[in-house]
Amino acid sequence: MDKDYASFLLQCDKQMNIINTFWYKPVYLISPFQRKLDDIFSEGDKERVNQLVLQAFAQDEILSCGGLLKLASPETSISLCMMSAGKKLLVHGIDSSVFDSETAATAVKDIVHKFMMVIKDTDTNLMTENATMVRYQFEQIQKLNNTLLNTQRQLKRANSKLNQLNNDLSNRLVKDALTGLVSRYQYREEIELAISKAPEKLGIFTFIDLDDFKSINDTLGHRAGDEYLKVFSQRLTRLPYENIICMRIAGDEFGLYIHGYDDVSSEDIKEIWTQIKEIVLKDPIVLQSVERDVLCSAGMAIYGRNTNEIYDLIEHADFAMYEAKNSGKNSYSEFSMERYNNKETSML
């Protein structure tokens, strides 16, 4: 199974407030500021999610949505399964890309339904009082899913035509199709490779989110929005850092990783933001003869100091970026473990 497929298991109340997140992947699927279930879905599917929640609470049975729903980030479609228990709702979502065939889709849905029925018939308190048990049970189901999907892939490899298609797809995943930057499927491997060349060194990950990008799509159209993203990406590659890794994480979210520091100071962090302002943000982008300012918010986290785990590094930089965005946008913030821990405590 592709390790970057989207999935989650969470619990919410009747107002769709997220009460517990048993797990979610990838790491940027749910940010600290997404407090409601419909926040993680695209604008076009928010009302549909609301109707499904109301329907799930109104009936005492497992509910699967009739089709696919699009996430806000990453831009992918998922299938939902819900089960209500009193005033709370257990919600499972899984990336539609795992359904390699109709057989696989039926098997996965059947496994999820049976798992929820076990919870329902055995002890409703598993949903409301013992998150650890739910997580353990569903990890076992995920292992079964892995086995099932691995078997599907082994069968597909026997077909030469499908093998060729898979090879072509693998080549495309290395680079983002629109911008040419490292894609979301490959950035972890690229970062790990850079670290392996000098594991004793420190690195800086910068999480970048464009400010008010939605207004470009809304006023000029998606084609203009794509052109804006391409120009922005080209400017990122001009930043004067040796061996910099420029990546498109999802939608209008980008990442930079620079490895090789003996030590990292606040001045090093500030220098990155200064270079971004001078090279990436200084000049407007012309779209349909209209000049549009380039604005973004950025968060920086340090590999080797804040964490040695790649996914945690990205989450920490994402947290710092949201701090910058909430402080007025078009600025940057350096990650603080103290503020991060205070956030975690306040959410309990």
N, C-alpha and C positions, 0 to 999 in steps of 0.2 A: 504493500500500500504506500502511495506517495506520502511522505512524512509531513508535507505541507498542506494536506487536505484539511478543510475547515470542519470543525465539529465542536459541540458544546453540550453540557448538561448543567442546567441551572434551575433555580426555584424562584417563583415570583408570587405576588399576592394578586387580588382581584383588580388592583389599580395598576398592575404590570410593573410594580416596583421590584427590582431584582433583590432577593433576600439572600440567596446563597449562589455562588458559582462553584460548582463541584470541579469543573475543569472547562477550559476552552483553548482552542488552537486555531490559527497561529496566535502568537503572543499579542499582536495588535488588534485582534478581533474585538475585544471589549476593553475600552479605556477606563481609567478611574472615574471619568466624568459621565459615563453612560450608565445612568441609574435605572432606566426603564427598559423593559424587554424590546419595545418597538424602536428604541434608539439605535439598536445594532442592525436595523433593516433599512433598505433604501426608502426614499420618500414615497415612491410609488406603491410600496407594499405595506406601509405603516397601518393604514386603515384595515387592510385585510388581516394583519396580525391581531389587531384589536378585536375584530369580529370572531376570529378563531379562539381567542382567549375567552370571550363571552360565551361562545358555544361550548367550550370545554367545561366551564364552571356550571353550565346549565344542564349537563348530562353526566350521568354516573358511569362513564365508560371510556375506553381508550379512544383518542381522537387523532387521526392523521389528516393533515391538510390535503385538499384535493389536488394540489399541484405544487409547483416549486416557488420559493420565495427568495428574493435577492437580498444579500447582505449589503450593508453600507461599505464595509471594508473588511476583508478583501472583496472585490467585485465578483462574486460567485453565487450560484444558486444552491439552496439547501432544501432538504425535506424535513418537515417538522413532525414530531410525535408528542402529544400532550396527555397528561392524566391529572385530574383534580382530586384533592383530598381535603375536604373541609374548606378552609379559606385560602389554601395554597395550591399552587400548580407546579408540577414537575414538567420541564420542557427539554426535550432532546432534539438537537439538530445535527444533520450530517450532510456533508458535501455531496451534491448529486453526481460528482465525477467518480465516486467510488462504485457507482452502479454500472459496471462494465457490460452487463447484459441484463436482460429481463429476469433471468434466473437469479443473478446476484442481487438485484433490487428486491425481488420477492423474498429471498432468504434473509437479507439484512432487516427488512421491515418485520418479518416474522419473528426474528430474534429479539428485536426491540420490543415488540408487542408482548411477547412471552415474558420478557424481563419485567416489564411494567406490571403485568398481571401477577407475577410472583410477589412483587412489592405490595400490590393492592390486596391480594388474598392472604398474605402472611402477616403483615403488620404495617398498618398505615403510618405508624410513628417513624418508620424508616425514612419517610419523606420529610418529616417535620423535626425530628429530634436526633437523628444519627447520620449526619452527612458523610462521616467516614465509612460507614457500612455501605451506603449507596455508591460512593466512589469505588470501593473495593469490588462490589458486585458488577459495576459497569465496566471496570477494567478487565474483568474476566470475559465479558461480552465482546469488548474491543479485540481481545486476543482471538476470539472465535472469528470475528469479522476479518482480522488480518489473515488468518488461515484460509478462509473462504476466498478472499480476493487474490491472495497469492496463487491459489489453485487456478483461478480464472486466468491470471496472467500466464501461468505455465501452459495452459491450453492454447492461449492466443499465440504464444511464441512458436507453436508448431505450424502455424500458418504463415508462409513466407510473405504474403501480401501485407498482413497486419504487422509483421516484423518491420517491414520497410516503413510503414506509416509511423510506427513507434520511434524508429530511428530519426525520421524527419522531425517529429515532435520534440524529441530530446534536443536536437540542434537548435530549435527555436527557443526553448526554455532558457538557454544560457543567457540570451539577451532579450530585453524587453522589446516587443515587436514595434511599439510606437516610438520609443525614445532612443533605443540602442544601448541604454544603460544595462548594468547587471540586473537580471530579473529577480522577482521575489522567490523564484524557485531555486536560485543559485547563490544568493548573496551569503548565506551561512557558510557554504563551502569556500567561497572566495575569502571571507574574513578569516576562517580557520587556516587557510593556506598562508595568508600573510602573517598570522601569529606564529605558525610553525617555523617560519624562517628566522624568527628572533623571539622565542618564547619568554625571554627574560625582560623584554621591552614592554612599555606601556602603549596604549592606543586610545584614540578619541573617536567615539561614535557620535555623529551629529544627525538628529532626527529633524527633518524639515517638513513643514506643512504650509502650503500656499494659503495666503489670507484672501478670503472673498473670491475664490476661484469660481464658485457656483454662479456668480453674477455674469461671468464671461459666457458660460454655456447658455444662461438664460437670455442674455441680450444679443449675443452674436451667433449662437449656435454651437453645436458640438464640434463641428469641423474647425471652427476658429479656436475652440478650447484645446483641441488636439495640437494645433499649430503652436499655441502658447506653451503647452507642455514640452514640445520638441525644442523650441528655442531656449526655454528655461534649462532643459537638460544639457543642451550644448554648452551653455554658459558654465554649468557645474563642472564640466570636464576641463575647463580652462583654469580652474583653481590651481595655484602654483605649489602643489605638494607632490613630492615624489611617491609613486606607487599608491596614490589615492584610489579608493574603490568608490565609484559613484553608482548608486542603485536606485531603482524605482520600486518602492515598497508596495504601494497600492494607490490607484487613483491619482490624487494630487499630493501624495506623501512620498518623500524621497529620503535617502540616507547617504551619508558620507562616512567612510572609515579611513583613518590615517594611523598607521602603526609605526613604531620605531622610536618612541620617546624614552629617554632615560628618566625623565621626571616630567610631570605635567603641572603647570601653574595656572592660576586664573588668567594670567597674561596670554598663555598659549591658547586658552579657550577664547578669550577676547579677540586674538589675532585671527582665528578662523572666521568669526563673525564679521570682522573688519574686511577680510578678503571677500566674503560672500556679498557684503554691501557694495564693495567697489567693483567687483567683476560680474556679479549676477544680478543685483538689484538696482544698480545706479541708473541704467538707461531703460526707458520704457520699451515695450514690445509693440510693434505696429501690426494691427489686425484689421483688415478691411479698411485701410487708410485711417484707422483710429488708433491713437497712442494709448496704451494701457500700462499703468504703473505696475511694477513687479514688487510684490510684497509677500513676505513669508515670516513665519515664526519658527524658531529653532531651539532645540534642547540638546545639551551635550552631556555625555556620561563617559567615564574613564575605565577602559579595560585594564585589569591588573590592580585597580584600586577600589572601585565601587563593586566590581564583580569579575569573576573569571568565566562566567557562563554567557554565551552569545545571546540567547533569548532574554536573559535578565538584563544584559547590557542595553538591548534595544528597548525593552520596557522602561528602563530607567531614563533613557534619553527621551522616550515618548512622554513620560511623566513630566520631565523638565520642559519639553516643548509646550505642553498644555498649560504649564505655569506661565510661560511667556505669552501665550495666546490670551490667557485670562487676565494678564496684567496690562493689556492694551494692544497686543498684536505688533507685528513688524519689529520684533526684538528677540533676544535670546535669553536662555536661563541655563545655569550650570546645575547639574543634579546634586541634590542634598539628601543623604540617607536619612537624616533627622526629619526633614519635612515629609519624605516618603513614608517613614514609619508612623509619623503622626497621622498621615492620611489613612494608612491601613487601620490604625487604632480607632479613628473616628468612624470608620465604616462598620465596625463590629457591633 
